[in-house]
Amino acid sequence: MKKVIYISILTILISCKNEKKETNPLVIEYQEKGIEFQMQNKTDSAIFYFKKALEIDPTDIPTYESLVKTYWWNQQPELALGILESVPTEIQKTNSILTLKGMTLEKMDKLNQAMDLYKTAFEQSPKIRYENEENLMEYIGYLTLQTVIGEKQKAIAELDRLKSKKLTESEKQYVNSIEPYIRNYKGGGYNSIFGNEN
């Protein structure tokens, strides 16, 4: 369960509105093949397809996310960091890349550097408000980042406001699954909030 929530929070960060763009169908095809191999623990094949996708579109953040996660799960954060340090200039300072880089640094026991990146990502992020079910995951991702950078009480207040709204059953379930992670967070970055998942 923790790994699923961890992945969904990371996916939320990647899907920030200000970073969306039209994706080349071939990139999507290679991304899907990579994920399929990733799920089968065929990491070499997964990496091959993620890199093929990046040859077509070197600015595709979801592909970077998938490639970086593959290196994490392979216990190779140094390789993940190398990938993130070589991203094209136009995406180096995006919230998603900064957050992925921070999470990678955490895996290398460089929490202070990671926290600096999280703070930068949060400060440059537009304040996200809950609008409806379509932006709930993005909103929860924002609250999670807010929690990680030390503004837990503000995030909890926002969660309480959210829970007082008329939510769908699936929204309630999602919020209830994430809420304990935010409420019980005691510092230490994303690895700490999700129980040191790899």
Order of alpha helices (4+ residues) and beta strands (2+ residues): alpha-alpha-alpha-alpha-alpha-alpha-alpha-alpha-alpha-alpha-alpha
